[in-house]
Amino acid sequence: MAIIGTIPRRCVNLPPGALRTLITSALTSTVQEGPALEAFTKKFGAWLGAPHVFGAASGRSAFQLALESLGLEKGKEIIFPAFTFPVMPMVAKMLGYKPVFCDVDPVTFNSGPKQISPLINERTGAVLATHLFGQPCLIREVAELAKKRNIRLMEDCAHALGVRVDGRSVGTFGDIGIYSFAEGKNMPCFGGGAIATSDDGIAKRAKDILLKAPMPTKGKVLKNAAFIWMLWLLTRPEVFGVTVYQVLRLKLFLGQPLMDSEVGDELLSTFAASNPRVYRLANLQAAIGLLQLDRIDAFNEGARRNAKVLSESLDGITKINVPSSTTGDHIYVYYPLTVEPSKRNDLRAYLLKEGFDTKNTDMSDCSQLEPFCEHNGNPHSRGGPKEASILEICVYPVIAEKSIKRLGRAIRAWAQD
């Protein structure tokens, strides 16, 4: 059974000093409130190039803050890429808006003017441009389209923190940029999220909303932080090989699910039972964010290097498609391989036996999910990639280049079998 050189499906990226910051915050009663909150939003805004930044307790909470801050009339349509994280359009629906789904490009997994434009009408209030898997969409062209048609533009940057287009950060092209600091993203802050805007009216509404928004309890923040730190420890390759990897191999042998999260309709069923609201960012999360901002650019560059090594090692294979980088900067928050849906589970099992854990994507073709079934008749909601064909791989810089090369050889061997 492989132990040395194993790769987990996710490597939680916490900065040096994260545990010390966690303990210090708990001992000094600065878990919820403290000086890091203002310092982080200022530093994050300067790094992005955005005059207004507001923190939230999670990426989901940040998206709700963005929607409420737009001030759209209830009932307005919001255009989403059909292939996205389904909680996003579900939040819009629960807030009284109508999600409408456009196709995505089958190569980049993103939507551009070609897919968005046919759905814009007098009922359209906003469009959400998503930079999926760490690759920017055609954001300049989408921003021009939104301005021309007089609709609001939001940018979902959950996978793309640090991506720049012609030197400009994604999230600053539209009215609001939305960011996530969850443990699976490239800049975890013990959870958390943020929005950025250059619109003074939006900023005022966001500030007013947060003044009334609650802060998660100290216990909840600390529990979540401790859990994420433990995930960080377990996803160090040298620790993963002797702990979680062994459990996954046993589950594979017994034919049991491989610790997969809820997705699609199952995920939305759970979420629909919740009462989503905006929660504020905690000081502890902001303190971790300050540490992260000093290293995120170097971290992203490391992921790019590993992704390049893996892509080069898979060059010429016809049974597998590697991520495209046709639209410029790509930080590979997730590295999605695409294969025939009937072959995906076989590839996943093969790689796990070779020491490489992988993940089924959390993204879904939302136009086909039950809560949005009324939109299934829309001709623009079909033709996108299917989640059953995607297998996500971690290429974060904590993984040694020799392990990435060994992974490439394993994938090539499977494809040539």
N, C-alpha and C positions, 0 to 999 in steps of 0.2 A: 504494500500500500504506500503510495507516494506521501512523503512528508516534507522533504527538503524541496524548496522551489515551488511550493503550491501558491496559487493565486486565488484570493477570494473574489466573490462577485462585486463587492464594494470594499474600498479601503477608506474608512472614515478619516478625513483630513483635519486633525486638530493641531493647533500650533504648539510649539514648545512652551511650557508654562501654563497650559490649560488646567491641569489638575491643581497647581498652586493657586491659580486665580479662583477656581471653584472653592477651594478650602478657605482662602482668605475672605472671599465674599460672604461665605456662610458665617465665619467668625466675627466679621465686622458689620454684619447686618446691612450689607450693600447688595443683596441679591436682587431686590426689586427696584429700589431707587438709589441713585448715586451719580457721581460726576461723569462716568463713562458714557452715559446716554447722550448728552449734548456733544461730547468730544467725538463720539463715533459718527453721529449723523453729519457733523461738520467735515470730518476727515473722509467719510464715504462720499459725500457730495463733491468734495474737491477732487477726489480720485476719479469720480465719474464725469465731472464737468457739469454738474447739475446744481442750481442754486437752492433748491428745496428738497430735503430728504426727510422722510418720516418712517420711524421703525414700527414694526408690529410683531406680535408674538410668534407668528409662523408665516410661511409663504401663502397659505390659504387665507389667513387673516389679512395679509397685505393686499391680496387680490380683492377681497371684499372692501377694504379701505379705498382702493383705487376706484372700484365701481361706484361706491357711495360718494366719493369726492368729485366724480365727473358731473353729478347733478343731472343725470339723464331723466327724462320723463318715463314713468313706469309704462311698461308695455312696448317700449322701443325694442327693435331687433338689434342683436349684437352678433356680428359675424365671427365665428370661430373656425379654425382649421378643423376638419373632421377628425384628423388623427392627432389627439392631444390627451392630456391627463383629464379624465372625465369629471373630476370634482370641479374644475373651472367652469364649464358651462352649467353645471348643476347649481353652483353658487348663484350665477346670474339668474337662473330660472327661479330659485327660491327667493330672490330679491325682487321678482316681478318683471323680469325682462325675458325676451324670447330669443333663445339661442338659435342661430341659423348656421348651417355647416357648409363650408366650401371644401373642394378637393385639395389635396396636397400633391406636390411634385413627387413622383415615385422614386426619384433618385436622392433628393435632398431631404425629403420628409417635411418640407416647409411649404407655405402658401405664398404666392406673390400676386401682383395685380391681375395676371391672367385668370387666376382662380377666384379672386375676391370681387373684381369689378362686376361680373354678371349678377351678383346677389345684392348689390346696392340699389336701394329704392327710397321712396319718401318715408318709409317706416324705419330705415336704418339709423341707429343712434351712434354706433361705434363699431370698430373692428379690433380684434385682438390679433396682433402679429406675434407669432411664436418662433423663437430661435431654438429649434429642437435638437437635442443631443449635443449642444454646444456649437452648432453651426448657424451663422446668421442667415436670416431670410433676405429677400431683396428689399431691405428696409427703406432705402432711399426712394425706390420706386413706389413702395406702398405708402410712404409718407406723402409723396407728391399726389398720389391718387386720393388719399383721405382729405388733403387740403383742397384739392380741386372739387371734390364732391361734398365738402363742408360737413364731414363727419369726424367724430373723435377717434383717435388712434391710441390704443394701449399696446405696450410691448411686454410679452411674457419672457422674461430673461432668467427664469429659474434654472435653465441649463446653460446659460451663456454669460455668467458674471465674469467680466474681464475681456469679453470679445469686443473688438474694435473694428469699425468699418471706415477705412480711410482716416484712421487716427481718432475716430469719434466713438465713444462707448455706446453699445446698444442700450436701449432704454432712454436715450436722450433725443431720439428722432421723433417720437410721438408726443402725445400730451402727458402720458404717464408711463414710466418704466416700473416693472414689478420684479422683485428679486426674492429668492428663497435662500435661507441659511440652514436648511434641514441637513440631517446627518448624511444623506446620500448625495448632496451637492458638493461642489468644489470648495466652498467656503463655509463650512458648518460653524455655527456660533452657539452650540447647545440649543439648536432650534432658532427660530426667528425669521424675519423677513423685513422688507422695506419697499417703499415706493419713492420714486424721484420724479420731479416735475420742474418745469421752468415757467409754468402758468401760475400767476399770483392768485387767481380766483380758485383754482383747484387747491393750491397750497392752503388758502384760508379755510376752505371747507374741510380739508384733511385735518388741520389743526383743531378745528372746532369738534370734529368727530372724536379725535383722540383725547380731548379734554374731558369728554364724557365716558370714554371707554375704560373698562376695568383693567387692572393688572392681574395676570395669573397669580395665584397664591404662592407664597414663598416655598411651601412644601412641594407644589407642583413643578416649579422651576427647578428646584434642587433635584427632585426625583428624575426629571427628564435629563438634566445635565449629567447625573451619575450614570444613567442608562446609556447615554451617548458616549461618555468616556469609556464605559465598559465595551461598547461596540468598537471604539477606537482600538482598544487593547486586543480584542479578539480578531480584528481584521489586520493586525500586523502579520505579514506573511509567515514569519517564524513561529508566531503563536497560533495562527489559524491552522497550520498543518497538523498540530498535535491536539487540537480541540474541536472546533466546529467542523473541520474537514472530515474528521473521523465519524462524526455523527451523520454527515451527509452521505458518506459512503455506505454506512449501515442502512440509512433510509433507502438509498438506491437499491441495495441488495434485497431489502424487504418489499420493494415496490411501493414505497410510501412517498407522498409529496415532499419536495425538496425545500421546505421552509419558504414557500412562496407566499407573497402577500395577497390580499384581496385585490381583485381587478374587475373592471367592467361593471356589469349589473350588480354583482355581489358587493363591490365597493360602494356603489351608489345607494344600494339598499341600506347599508349601514349608515352612510353619511346623511341620507334623507331623514333618518330618525333623530339626528342631532339638531341643535338650535344654533346654527353658526352666527357668530357675532365678532366684532373687531375687538381684539385684545392688544394691549400695548407691549412693546419690547421691554424686556427686563434689563436692568443694569448689568447683571452678570453676562447676559448675551452680548450686550454692547462692549463689555470689557474684552471678551474673546474676539469680537469683531475688530477691535483696535489692533490686537496681535496679528490677526489674519491679514489685515491690509498691508502689513509690512512684508508679506511673503507670497501673496496670491499670484502676482505676475510671474514670479519664478516657478511657482507650483504649476501654473498653466503651461509654461514653456516646457516643463518636464513631461507633462502629459502629452504635449505635441510630439516630443521626441520619441517617446515610447510608441505612440500611435503610428508615427512614420516607420519605425522599425517593424512593427507588426504588419502594416500595409505592404511594405516592400517584400516581406517574407511570404505574403499571400499573392503576390503579383502573378497573373496568368491563370489562376484557378477559376474555372468556369462554374463550378457548382455552388460557389459562395460569392456574394457581393460585399465588398468592403465599403466603409463610409466614404461619401464624396466630400471633396473640399472645393467644389466649383465656385462657391460664392465668397472666397477669400478666407479670412481668419476662421479657425476652427480649434476649439480648446478641448474637444473630446471628453466632456464631462461623462458621457457614456459613449462607448465604441460599439455601435450596432452592426452586427453581422446579419445579413439576410440570406436565407436559404429557402428551399421549398418547404412549405409548412409541414408536409408529411415527413420531412427529414430532420426537423429541428430537434425534437426530443432525442433522436438517435445521436445527433451531434453533441447535444448537451450531456448525455450519459457517457459517451466516449471521452469527452474532455474531462469530466469529473474523475473517471478512472485513471486518467493521465495526470491528475493533480490540479486541474483548473476548474474552479467553480464559475458558473455563468448564471445569468438571470433572464427570465422571461420579462419582457418589457411591461411597465405599468401603463403605457399609452394604449388607447383604444380607438377604434373607429366609432366615434360617439354617435354618428348618424344612425348606427345600427343598434344602439342601446335602448332599452325599454322606456326610460323616462323621456327620451327624445324621439319616440317612434312617430310622432305626428309630422316629423320633418323627413321621414324616409322617402316620401314621394318626390322630394326635391331632386331634380336631375343633377344638381351640382354637389350632391352629398355622397356620390358614389365614385368608385374608381381609384381610391387611395390605397396605400399599402395596408396589408392586414397584419395585425399584431402577432398572428400565429407564425409569421415568417421571420420574426426578429429575435435575436439572441444577443444580449448585452454583455460586454466584457469590460473589465476594469483595466485601464492602462495608466493609472496614476504613478507618479515618479517614485513612490515608495517601493515599487516593484522593480527589481533589478533587470537590466537590459538582457542578461543571459536567460532569465525566466521568460521574458517576452519572446525571445528568439525560439526558445523551446516550445512555447505555446504555438508560435507560427508553424513550427515543424509538425506539431501534433495535428493542427487543423489541416495542413497540407496532406498529411498521411491519411486522414479520414476522407478527404475529398478525392484522393486518388485511389482509394480502395475499390 
